Amino acid sequence: MAASFPLLQLTSSVNFCSSTFKSSKLNGSVKFSSITCASTNGRESESADNGVKGVEQLPEKKRRAELSARIASGELTVERSGFPSRLRNGLSKLGIPHDILEALFNWTGANEGYPKIPEAKGAVNAIRSEAFFLPLYELYLTYGGIFRLTFGPKSFLIVSDPSMAKHILKDNSKGYSKGILAEILEFVMGKGLIPADGEIWRVRRRAIVPALHQKYVAAMIDLFGKATDRLCKKLDTAASEGEDAEMESLFSRLTLDVIGKAVFNYDFDSLTNDTGIVEAVYTVLREAEDRSVAPIPVWEIPIWKDISPRLKKVNAALKLINDTLDDLIAICKRMVDEEELQFHEEYMNEQDPSILHFLLASGDDVSSKQLRDDLMTMLIAGHETSAAVLTWTFYLLSKEPAVLSKLQDEVDSILGDRFPTIGDMKKLKYTARVINESLRLYPQPPVLIRRSLEDDVLGKYPIKRSYLDKSIIIVTLF
């Protein structure tokens, strides 16, 4: 069977929501008197008003309930016609055993195209305005742990079943590559940790993980506190002036500032700065997002990248970021050459505790290009996912005032007015539970992408190597 699934009609009032906070000072700590949510569909809004207008959209629960009812009623389900399908159905009605029919149709090749897996179809443009996993969840409830999603010329096999996901990601990981993910991100991340496959991934992971030792983590927690304090002051100012705060954008800027200092000791100061390198980072991020759903890879057409205003802007932004990273690497190399610190397991330069400094001081034998790819990966992927976790967590807290109050009480009782330390982390047990529950409901990233390299079987469904040019999306939400 196949489902006709009009994704374009499923814009949500949630997506990566933007929480609007009205705060007030109480005993030196920030208390939130009210929290409301509006949507910017995962994009930065041009103004706070744009976000508020999103509240006027059809409520999320009503929209999703209507979709669930349509799927459950069978409205979106149709039987695929075609001679092989009709012949098989007819022979089955005559009482011919299933195993015999299976062997016969496999032998004749007539099983090609027979709808063994449910299929959902939709409009590619819908992905630009819809958090991808929301409609996937509705289809999962009806079709189960595996189904095919087709929009435009692209076809994806959606896998949500835990045992199938484990088979793809762990048990038979060599049978799958990161495929389209690496192709989409290659222009910005090169062979960084996320797009890298196999041996490159293992080598770079072994080099980078030791940098995350306890002394480094302790320094970073102090950095987190100082960066968050700047955001809180910005929120206090907005509250005192009666202004709304677009939290998705602010969280993204907060995590960009943190990642910049933590990874390569660069201060983006994006909470107060909208130009230059900050704008370049977001230009590249939006381009990566657009390429993931583009039906035709126009950026691969040689002449097009020279005449397209958008691609010219993207290339200029990418050059600015790469030049900045190259400069930072060169500066850090000079610092390492001049310092007299002895490298050891918990090595950290107090003036520059960044991961970049650790890697260079460790004598990591890697090209500047690979190092830049690693840094770019941590910059782009690290701040996006962290900001999404914060946004979804505060969205959920806006729906549960009792949970928010309990969380505030724990933070106030343990921290008071001071910044957190590494020793406080184990004490903030309820806070950790809140974040873990947010990650369970809205994991980041919500999907992982793989491509089959060989024949395989997922559950009862054979996956042939002919799927080499079709992506498999493992939905970690379910």
Helices and strands as residue ranges (DSSP letters): E 2-4, G 7-9, E 17-26, E 29-39, H 48-53, G 54-56, H 60-73, E 77-78, H 83-93, H 98-108, E 119-122, G 124-128, H 133-143, E 146-151, E 154-159, H 162-166, I 167-171, G 173-175, E 176-177, H 180-189, H 198-208, G 209-211, H 214-240, H 247-264, H 277-293, G 298-300, H 304-307, H 309-338, H 355-361, H 368-399, H 401-415, G 422-424, H 429-441, E 447-452, E 456-458, E 461-463, G 465-469, E 471-475
